[in-house]
Amino acid sequence: MRKMLIFMQVNDLIFKELIKRGYSLRGNTRVWDISDSKLWYLTPPQAQAYLNIEDSTKYQGDISDKEMSLLDGHIQEIVGKVLHGSCINIIDIGCGDGRKAIPVIDEVCKKTRLKYCPVDISSFMVKQAINRISKLGKGEVVQFKWNISDFENLENVSALLRDPEFRQNFLLFLGGTVTNFEVHEVMYEVAEAVDQGLDYLLIGLGLRTESVNELTKKLRSEEFDKFFGLVLLEIGFSREEIELGTRYSQEGPRIEWYYTIRKNKTISLGEKSIRFNEGDQILVGTTYRYSKEEFEEAMRLYFFEVTFYMSDDGSRALVLCKK
C-alpha cells in the first residue's frame, strides 16, 4: 500500500522506487513501473500541475462539470439521507484544493454544524483546501497531523474526529480519485474508516461508457504530459528525452500513462546508477475504468446500501454508500 516517506529528498524517493522495483520485460521492451500516486505530488509544482489539469476546459467538460451537475441536482436528497440530526465531520479524501467539497458543505451547513477535515498525501493540496474552505466561514476546519495522510491512516482520522457532539462522519471521495487505484486495493482501507450504521461515504467517479481507443487517446493530452513528466524531470530527464504515450491494459481494466526514453541515459545518485536505454519505457500513472455493474458489485462487498446517481450519458456517477 502507498506510504509517504516524508524525510527523503524528492529525487531520492523516485530514484529509490526505480531501484527497488527494477524493470520487467514486455516483449523485448524494458518497462520500469513507478505508477504510484505518492510520486505525483511531491513538490508544489507537481501539485499545481494537477490543479492545472482540473482547470483545463477539456477536464471541466468531461469531469468537473458533470460531477458538479450531479451534486447540484442530488445534494439535498443525499444530505437528507446522511444527516441523523447531530453535528457532522466531513472528511475530504484526496481533497485537492477543496473545491469539490463546497456543494456538500453549503448544503450541510444549512441543517447542522460541521467540521471539515481535508486529507491528502500532498501538503500543498491540504494547505490549498484549508485556505479555500476557511474563507467560506461555514464550519470549523480541522488542522492536525493526520491531514497529510494516505488511505492506511483513514481509520485513525475517522476515530480522532468523532466525539460526543460530532459523532457522525461523512466521507467524501470525489473527483475520480478512486479510479487511480485498483478498486479493492483502496476500498478495503476506506471502508474500514466508515462506522457501521452511522457514517456515509460519497464517491464520485467516471464509468466506462466509451471505447477504449477513444478514452486512451483523450488521456494523451498536453496537460497530462506537463503533469506526469515532472516525475521524470525530478530525477534528471529533460523534456526532449522522454515522450508520453497511453495504452489500454487488460489488468484492471486500466489505462496506462508511460514515457518512452528517446536516447540512452544514465541517472546516478551517490554510488548507485541506473542505465536507461533508448526505447525503454517508464510507467508513471494508471486509471481504472469500470462499468456501473462492475463497480456496484465491488461496492457491495463492503457496504450494505449502495445508491447510484448517474449523469444523463452514464459516464459519471455519484455513489452513496453505507454499511
N, C-alpha and C positions, 0 to 999 in steps of 0.2 A: 504494500500500500504506500501511497505517496507521503513522505515525511519531509518536513522542512529542515534543512541544515543551515542554521542561521549564521553560524560563526565562521563559515568558509568564504573566501573571496569568490566572486561570481564565476570567473573563468576557471578557478579551481574546481568548483562544483560540476560544471559542464564537462570539463576535462576528465574528472574522476568518473562520471557516468559513462563516458565513452570507453575508458579503460576497463571499467567493471563489466560492462555489457558486451564489449567486443563487437564482432560482426558475425552475420550469418550469410549464407550464400543463397541467392535466388537465381537459379541457373548458374551463370558464370559471374554474376554481379555481386560484389560485396556490399551488404546493406547493414549500416550501423543504426540501431534503433534507440533513439533518445526521445521518443514521443511521450514525454512526461510533463504534465501541466505545471509542475513546480519550477520548470526551467523557463516558462513563458513570461513570467512577471518579476524576474529577479531585480530589475533596475526600473527606475521611474520611466525612462524612455520606452522600455518594453511595455509597461503597463499603459502608458499613454498611447502607444501604437495600437493596442487593443481597443481603447476608447475611440480612437480614430476610425476603426472599423465600424463600431456601433454608430458613429456619426455619419457614416457614408450613406449616400442616397440609396444604394442598392440594398445594404443591410436593413435600413429602415423600412424599405418597401417589402422586403421578403420576410423580415423577422419582427423588428420592433413595432411597426405599425399594427401588424396583425395581433401580436400579443397584447399591446395596449388596447386595441379594439375589443379583444376578448375580456380584458379586465374591466374596461368601462361598461361593457354590456352585462357582465355577470357578477361584479364585485358585491353588489348589495345582497344577492342571493348567497354568495359564498360566505360573506361575513355573517349573514344571518344564521347560517348553519354552524359556523365556527364558534361564535361567542356563547358563553354559558352564563353571562351576567357578571362575571368577575373581571378585574383588570387583567391585561394580557401582555405577554412578552412576544414581540415579533423578532424572530431570528432569521436574518437575511443571509442565506448560504451563498457564497460566491457573489458577494454584494456588488462588486464593481464599484461604480461611483454613487450607488444608492438610488439611481433614477427609477429602477424597476419597481422598487417598493413603494413609491409615492402614492399610486392609486389605492393600495391597501391601507396605508397609513391614513390617508384622507378619509376613507370610509370608516375605519375602526375608531378614529378619534371622535366621530360623531356620536358614538354609542358608549364608549368607555375610555378609561385612562390606559395608556400604553407605554411600554419601554421598547426601544428599538435597539437591537444588537446586531451590528454588521459583522460578518465573519468572512474572511478571505485569506488566501495564502499570501497575498500581496499587501504589505504595509501601506504602499502608495494608494491602493484601492480603498483600504479601510479609512485612511485619512480623508480621501475624497468623499466617501459616504458619510462619515461623521460630520464633515463641514456642510454638505448638502442638506442632510436631514435636520441638523441642528438649526439651520436657518428657517426651517418651517415652523418651529416653535410648537410642535404638536406632540409633545411627549418627551420623556427622558431618553437621551441617547447614551447607551451603556458603553463605557470605555474601560476595558480591563485587559489583562494579558492574553486572554483567550480570543480576542478579536482577530489576531493574526494567527490563523489556525487552519488545519486541514480536517478532513472528514473523520479521522480517528478520534478527534477531540470533541466532536459534537455532543456526545453523551455528557461530557463534563460541563460544557456550556449550558446545555439544557437543564441540568440539575442545579447549577450555581445560580441561574436566573430565577428559579422557582422559589417563591416564599409564600407565606400565608395569604398575602394580599394579591400578589401576582402569581397565581397557581398555574395558569394555563399558558402553554407555548403554542405559537402559530409559526411554523417554519415555512419560509419561502425559498424555493429552489427554481428561480425564474431565469429567463433569457437563454434557455437551451444548454445551460451548464452541465446538466445531467448527461447530455449526449457526448461530452468529451471523454466519457468513460464507458467501459462495458457495464451494462446496467446492474448486474449483481455485485460487481466489484464495489460500486459506490452505494447502492441501496442498502446493503447489509449494514453499513456504518450509519447511514442516515436514519434508517428505521429504528435502530437501537436508541436514538435520541428522542423518539416520539413516544410519549406516555400513553398506554392503552386506555381508551375510553375518555380521554381528556383532550389531548393535543391533536392538531391537524397539520398536515403537510400539503402545500400547494406547489405543484411542479408546472413549469412552462417549457414546452419543447416543440421541435419540429418533427413531423412524421414523414415517412416515406410514401410520397404520392407521385413523384415524377420519375422518369427513367434515370438509371444510374449514370448514364453518359451525360445527361443534362445537368445533374447535380454536380458531378465531378468537374465539368467544365466551368460551372458557376463559381466553384470554390477556388479555382485557379485565377485569382484576381490580384491586382496590384496591391490592394490593401492588405491581403493576407501575406503577400511576399514581403512587404515592408515590416509586417509583424513577426512572422516566423524567421525571417532572415536575420533578425537581431540575435537569435540564439547562436548562430554560427559566427556572426561578427564578434561576439564576446570572446571567442577563442582564437581569433586572428584571421579568419577568412575575410576577403573583400567581396563586394557585390559582383565583381566581374568574374570571380572564381566559382560561383555557385549559380544554379538555375533551378527555379521552383517547378515542381510537377505535382500532379494529383492523379490518383488512381483508385479504383474500386478494389476492395479486398473481400474475399469470402469470410474472413474472420470477423464475425460480428452480427450482421454485415456492417462494413465501415468504409469510409473514405479516408485515404491517407494523404498527407502533405509530405513531400520529400524533396530534398535538394540533390541534384546530380553535380558531382565535382568535375569541373571543366578542365583542370590540369593538375598534375602531380603536386602534392604539397605535404610538408612535414610540420606538424604542430608540436611544440615542446613546452614542457613545464617542469622546471627543476631538472632532474636526471632522467625523466621519462619523455618519450616521444611517440607520436602516432604518425604513421605514414599513410596518407590517403593517395590513392591512385586515380587518375583520370577515369571517369565512368563510375566510380564508387557512388553510392547513394547514402544519404543520412536522413532517416525518417524522423521528422520533428513534431508531427501532430496527427491526431486522428479524430474523426467524428463519426458516431454511430447513428444509423438511421433505421428505426423500427417502424413497422406498420402499427396502426392502432391496436390490432388484435394481439400482436407480439408484445407490445408494451403493457397492455392491460393484463395479459397472462402473467408477466413478470411482477407487476404490482400486487397482484392478488396472492402472491406468495408471502407478502409482508403486511398487507392491510386487509381489513375486513370490508371496509367501504371504499370504493374507487369510483369517482364520478368524473366523467369527461365533459368538457365544454369545448366544442370544436369550431374552428373557423369555417366559413362558408365553403372554401375549396378543400377542406380536410387536411391542409398542410401544417396547421398549427393547432395546439391544444393546451388547455389548462387542465390539470388533473388534480382533484381534491381527494386526499387520502386520510383515512382514519383507521386505527387499529380496533 
